[in-house]
């Protein structure tokens, strides 16, 4: 590690290094701002804690990188959405649903988002996904140990599939065992909301 003064380091270099660190360590659970700062320091060839006095810059870079990532991942190509809805409403609905569920169950964020938007856009698409076992396929992604972004996408998908005024869809999800998996997540969310700060 070569010594380098932080004075000569601009905010853009810190942001760029932060993006790279977050991208490389996307699957790491429990990654803290301090962990990111240390990894950024290492990536930039700085001594440990060289960015301690500029931790606000690192935190701002983390927030910016996460917001950029979230915005990119929250968009679905309209043509892909239209094609997916059409496939889920067509003759190959079951096969399409199984492929999409398999990719979503593998925690592929784009597939989870596409499935969620398809289910939200069409009751028939939601019905095809639920009928092919969407709820039970997503159960492993509803564990409290699942990375937050993956669990949020799984919840978004389940919410989209149950949003239509079709009680049988919600009942099927409940039969798939979704409710017991959701309760620990709800307890965690409530614990965070009422924690003494």
ChimeraX attribute file (.defattr): number of C-alpha atoms within 10 A of each C-alpha:
attribute: neighborCount
match mode: 1-to-1
recipient: residues
	/A:1	11
	/A:2	9
	/A:3	11
	/A:4	14
	/A:5	11
	/A:6	16
	/A:7	8
	/A:8	7
	/A:9	12
	/A:10	10
	/A:11	14
	/A:12	11
	/A:13	13
	/A:14	24
	/A:15	21
	/A:16	14
	/A:17	23
	/A:18	28
	/A:19	21
	/A:20	16
	/A:21	19
	/A:22	19
	/A:23	13
	/A:24	10
	/A:25	13
	/A:26	12
	/A:27	14
	/A:28	10
	/A:29	11
	/A:30	10
	/A:31	12
	/A:32	10
	/A:33	14
	/A:34	14
	/A:35	12
	/A:36	20
	/A:37	26
	/A:38	20
	/A:39	20
	/A:40	25
	/A:41	23
	/A:42	17
	/A:43	15
	/A:44	19
	/A:45	14
	/A:46	19
	/A:47	16
	/A:48	15
	/A:49	14
	/A:50	18
	/A:51	21
	/A:52	15
	/A:53	10
	/A:54	15
	/A:55	15
	/A:56	11
	/A:57	18
	/A:58	23
	/A:59	17
	/A:60	15
	/A:61	21
	/A:62	22
	/A:63	15
	/A:64	15
	/A:65	19
	/A:66	16
	/A:67	12
	/A:68	13
	/A:69	14
	/A:70	12
	/A:71	10
	/A:72	11
	/A:73	12
	/A:74	14
	/A:75	12
	/A:76	17
	/A:77	8
	/A:78	11
	/A:79	9
	/A:80	12
	/A:81	18
	/A:82	14
	/A:83	12
	/A:84	22
	/A:85	25
	/A:86	18
	/A:87	18
	/A:88	27
	/A:89	20
	/A:90	14
	/A:91	10
	/A:92	12
	/A:93	20
	/A:94	19
	/A:95	15
	/A:96	22
	/A:97	26
	/A:98	18
	/A:99	13
	/A:100	21
	/A:101	24
	/A:102	17
	/A:103	16
	/A:104	26
	/A:105	22
	/A:106	16
	/A:107	21
	/A:108	15
	/A:109	18
	/A:110	17
	/A:111	20
	/A:112	26
	/A:113	21
	/A:114	23
	/A:115	33
	/A:116	26
	/A:117	25
	/A:118	27
	/A:119	28
	/A:120	22
	/A:121	18
	/A:122	19
	/A:123	22
	/A:124	20
	/A:125	28
	/A:126	29
	/A:127	24
	/A:128	26
	/A:129	29
	/A:130	25
	/A:131	16
	/A:132	17
	/A:133	17
	/A:134	29
	/A:135	26
	/A:136	18
	/A:137	18
	/A:138	26
	/A:139	19
	/A:140	17
	/A:141	23
	/A:142	23
	/A:143	16
	/A:144	17
	/A:145	12
	/A:146	15
	/A:147	17
	/A:148	16
	/A:149	14
	/A:150	20
	/A:151	21
	/A:152	14
	/A:153	24
	/A:154	27
	/A:155	18
	/A:156	18
	/A:157	26
	/A:158	25
	/A:159	15
	/A:160	20
	/A:161	31
	/A:162	23
	/A:163	18
	/A:164	19
	/A:165	9
	/A:166	12
	/A:167	10
	/A:168	13
	/A:169	21
	/A:170	20
	/A:171	11
	/A:172	19
	/A:173	20
	/A:174	14
	/A:175	13
	/A:176	18
	/A:177	14
	/A:178	20
	/A:179	13
	/A:180	12
	/A:181	16
	/A:182	15
	/A:183	14
	/A:184	14
	/A:185	16
	/A:186	12
	/A:187	12
	/A:188	11
	/A:189	12
	/A:190	11
	/A:191	11
	/A:192	11
	/A:193	10
	/A:194	8
	/A:195	8
	/A:196	6
	/A:197	5
